[in-house]
Amino acid sequence: MATSKTPVPPVGSSAGLKREIGFIGLLWASTGSIIGSGWLFGAKDALQIAGPAAIISWVIGGVCILILALPHAELGGMYPVSGGTARFPHYAFGGAVGASFGWFSWLQAATVAPIEVQAIINYAGHYSFAKSWLVIKQTAAGPQPTLTGSGLTVAILLMAFVTAINFLSIRKLANVNSAATWWKVGVPLLTIFMLAVFNFHPGNFTAANGFDPDGVKGILSAVSTGGIVFALLGFEQADQLAGESKNPKRDIPRAVIGSTVIGVFIYLLVQFAFLVALPASQVGTTWKNGLYTAMTGPFADIATLVGFGWLASILYIDALISPGGTALIYVTASSRVSYGLSRNGYVPVVFEKTNKAGVPWVGLVAAFVMAASASCRSRPGSRLLA
């Protein structure tokens, strides 16, 4: 009589990968994924939808993400394998569920990088040499930024650059990402301090059409459609790199939970600072239609309006580093997810090939091709993937 076999999760180091990444590398991998383009745009979008009650939206979103992070923290420590989010469903439920959830995990990881690259190009429009990279196209969903031919070329070159960095060893990659993440954490904190302390307008909490113009509907809508959930995702990167962790049982749970707490804390303060620093002239009569909604670089624009030109310059530099760092680590994650899918037996074994540095390079190439395809879809005449 035939018997069914339940997949047994491996607990040792995966073949070809090197366990070289420590706690700080894992923590900053997840934190760097959380603090990307979301902090540059999320506060404005959430305020437009929910008004000042967007602060409550961030609390709700943070609680939801933390609940989601807890099982990832436990599973990552129990089963330290590469591409964890693609492999846990396989261990728990077998083939059909494992294959479908694994595919969704890879698709999510591979498509975030081009979104972050377009965010870089969007902010780069501040400089005269980059104004031709994007055009605003009117669609049924409203104004939509789309890449021009030159913008597409720049997007592909940026994707090639972050992919090339990923060919380094995991230790070198972690060092590059950690340096970028220290910057990515420091700049929001500096911005929060300068705007909230020196341009504090408490009247903004009740300005325009009130604290919560659309009530509970607006608060919950901001969580789902205002970019809050998107901004707070990224804690799972420590799970993707668990197969390369020096001490996964200790470090993975701390990195997943720690990065989530850091991300939620910073985003709450960012929303508060954006709200209280808005000049009255930018608020208008309703939060949905205030002049601030036309800002293409929200924090840099406010810094300029209140006379902090030096801070605006830093923010325009950060607009390249923050999304770029997130794109970097999501390319890393996509290659580890495809590696994990191959270990599960769902994609060809070629995705398990590693170079001398222990990097699954075939997955990197696949992620680059996917990102380039997504960028092409955001050209005029095409529908933006994101």
SVG drawing of the C-alpha trace seen along z (x, -y; Angstrom):
<svg xmlns="http://www.w3.org/2000/svg" viewBox="-16 -80 51 82">
<polyline fill="none" stroke="black" stroke-width="0.4" points="0.0,0.0 1.4,-3.4 2.1,-5.8 2.4,-9.6 5.5,-11.3 5.5,-14.6 8.3,-16.9 10.9,-17.1 12.5,-20.5 16.2,-20.5 18.0,-22.3 21.6,-22.3 23.4,-24.7 22.2,-24.5 24.6,-23.2 26.7,-25.9 25.7,-28.7 28.0,-30.2 26.9,-31.0 28.6,-34.4 26.0,-36.9 25.5,-37.9 22.8,-39.6 23.4,-43.2 23.5,-42.1 20.2,-40.3 18.6,-43.1 19.6,-45.7 18.6,-43.5 15.0,-43.5 15.1,-47.1 16.6,-48.3 13.7,-46.6 11.1,-48.3 12.6,-51.8 12.6,-52.4 10.5,-54.7 7.6,-54.2 8.9,-56.8 9.3,-59.3 5.8,-59.1 3.7,-57.2 3.0,-60.0 1.5,-62.3 -0.6,-59.5 -2.0,-58.4 -2.7,-62.0 -4.6,-62.6 -6.8,-59.5 -7.4,-59.7 -6.4,-63.2 -4.5,-63.5 -6.2,-60.2 -3.5,-58.6 -1.5,-58.3 -4.1,-55.8 -3.8,-54.0 -0.1,-53.5 -0.7,-52.1 -3.3,-49.6 -1.0,-48.7 1.9,-48.3 0.0,-45.9 -1.1,-43.8 2.4,-43.6 3.8,-42.7 1.3,-39.8 2.4,-38.6 6.1,-38.9 5.8,-36.7 5.3,-33.4 8.0,-34.3 10.4,-35.0 9.7,-31.6 9.8,-29.6 13.0,-31.3 14.8,-30.2 13.4,-26.7 14.1,-26.1 17.1,-28.2 16.9,-27.6 17.4,-29.9 14.2,-31.5 12.2,-30.7 8.9,-32.3 8.8,-30.0 9.6,-26.9 7.6,-27.1 4.3,-26.5 5.9,-23.5 6.9,-22.0 3.5,-22.6 1.1,-21.7 3.0,-19.9 3.1,-20.3 0.2,-22.3 0.2,-24.9 3.9,-25.1 4.3,-25.7 1.6,-28.4 2.8,-30.3 6.4,-29.9 5.6,-31.5 3.7,-34.3 6.7,-34.9 9.1,-35.1 6.8,-37.3 6.5,-39.7 10.2,-39.9 11.1,-40.3 8.7,-43.1 9.5,-45.4 13.0,-46.2 11.6,-47.9 9.0,-49.8 11.9,-51.2 13.9,-52.1 11.0,-54.1 10.8,-55.9 14.4,-56.9 13.7,-58.2 10.6,-60.0 12.6,-61.9 15.5,-62.5 13.1,-64.6 14.1,-67.4 17.3,-67.7 17.1,-69.2 19.0,-66.3 16.4,-63.8 13.2,-65.7 12.9,-63.8 13.0,-60.4 9.3,-60.4 6.1,-61.7 2.7,-62.0 0.1,-60.0 -3.6,-60.4 -5.3,-57.0 -8.6,-55.8 -7.1,-55.6 -5.8,-59.2 -2.4,-60.7 0.2,-57.9 4.0,-58.5 5.5,-56.4 9.0,-56.0 10.2,-57.5 12.8,-55.7 15.6,-57.4 14.0,-56.7 13.7,-53.0 17.4,-52.9 18.3,-54.5 16.0,-52.1 17.6,-49.1 21.1,-50.4 20.1,-50.9 18.7,-47.4 21.9,-46.1 24.0,-48.0 22.1,-46.5 22.2,-43.1 25.9,-43.3 26.5,-44.2 24.6,-41.0 27.2,-38.9 29.5,-39.7 29.7,-37.3 26.9,-37.6 29.3,-39.1 30.3,-41.9 26.7,-42.4 25.6,-42.7 28.3,-45.3 27.2,-47.4 23.5,-47.1 24.4,-47.9 26.2,-51.1 23.2,-52.1 20.7,-51.3 22.6,-53.3 22.1,-56.3 18.4,-55.3 17.6,-55.3 19.6,-58.4 18.0,-60.7 14.4,-60.1 15.3,-60.7 17.1,-63.9 14.1,-65.0 11.6,-64.2 13.6,-66.3 14.1,-69.3 10.6,-69.5 8.6,-68.6 10.7,-70.6 11.3,-73.8 8.1,-73.9 5.5,-72.6 1.9,-73.6 -0.5,-71.8 -3.4,-73.4 -2.9,-71.1 -4.6,-68.3 -8.0,-70.0 -7.3,-72.0 -9.1,-71.6 -12.1,-69.2 -11.1,-67.8 -9.0,-65.1 -10.8,-62.2 -12.8,-63.5 -14.0,-60.0 -14.0,-58.3 -13.3,-54.7 -13.6,-54.2 -10.7,-56.6 -8.5,-55.2 -8.8,-51.6 -8.6,-52.7 -5.2,-54.3 -3.9,-51.0 -4.7,-49.2 -4.6,-51.7 -2.4,-54.5 0.8,-52.5 1.0,-51.7 1.1,-47.9 3.4,-48.1 5.8,-50.4 5.9,-48.1 6.7,-44.9 10.3,-43.7 10.8,-42.1 10.9,-38.7 14.3,-39.3 16.0,-37.8 14.0,-34.6 15.2,-34.7 18.8,-34.8 18.5,-32.3 20.4,-29.7 23.4,-32.0 23.1,-33.1 25.9,-32.3 23.5,-31.7 20.0,-31.5 18.2,-30.2 19.3,-33.2 19.5,-35.9 16.6,-35.3 13.8,-36.0 15.5,-39.0 16.1,-40.4 12.6,-39.9 10.9,-41.4 13.5,-44.1 13.3,-45.4 9.5,-45.5 9.5,-47.5 12.1,-49.9 10.1,-50.3 6.8,-51.0 8.4,-53.5 10.1,-55.5 7.0,-55.5 4.8,-56.8 7.2,-59.6 7.5,-60.4 3.7,-60.7 3.6,-63.0 6.4,-65.2 4.9,-65.5 1.5,-66.5 2.7,-69.1 5.3,-70.7 2.9,-71.4 2.5,-75.2 -1.1,-76.4 -1.0,-77.5 -0.5,-73.9 -3.4,-72.4 -6.4,-74.0 -10.0,-73.3 -9.9,-69.5 -7.1,-67.0 -8.0,-65.2 -7.4,-68.3 -4.9,-70.4 -2.0,-71.9 0.4,-69.5 -1.1,-66.7 0.8,-68.0 4.2,-67.6 6.4,-65.2 9.0,-65.1 6.9,-65.7 9.6,-66.0 12.1,-67.8 9.4,-70.2 8.4,-71.0 12.0,-71.5 12.4,-74.0 9.2,-75.8 10.3,-76.2 13.8,-77.4 15.8,-74.2 17.4,-74.1 20.3,-72.0 17.9,-69.4 16.2,-69.3 19.5,-68.6 20.1,-65.7 16.6,-64.3 17.2,-64.4 20.3,-62.3 18.4,-60.0 15.8,-59.6 18.5,-57.7 19.9,-55.7 16.7,-54.6 14.9,-53.1 18.2,-51.9 19.0,-50.0 15.6,-48.4 15.9,-47.4 19.3,-45.9 18.0,-43.6 14.9,-42.6 17.0,-41.4 19.0,-39.4 15.7,-38.0 14.4,-37.0 17.5,-34.9 17.2,-33.1 13.5,-32.5 14.2,-30.9 17.0,-28.9 14.5,-27.7 11.9,-26.8 14.5,-24.7 15.4,-22.9 11.7,-22.2 11.7,-20.7 9.4,-23.3 11.8,-25.0 14.9,-23.6 17.9,-22.6 20.0,-25.2 18.7,-27.8 20.8,-26.2 24.0,-26.9 26.3,-29.2 29.5,-31.1 32.7,-31.0 31.4,-33.5 28.4,-31.2 25.8,-33.4 22.9,-31.7 23.7,-33.7 21.0,-32.1 18.3,-33.5 19.9,-37.0 19.8,-36.8 16.2,-35.8 15.3,-38.6 17.0,-41.1 15.1,-39.9 11.9,-40.2 12.7,-43.7 13.6,-44.8 10.4,-43.4 8.4,-45.3 10.2,-48.5 9.3,-48.1 5.6,-47.8 5.8,-51.2 6.7,-53.0 4.1,-55.3 1.4,-53.2 1.9,-50.4 0.3,-49.6 2.5,-50.1 3.1,-46.7 2.9,-48.2"/>
</svg>
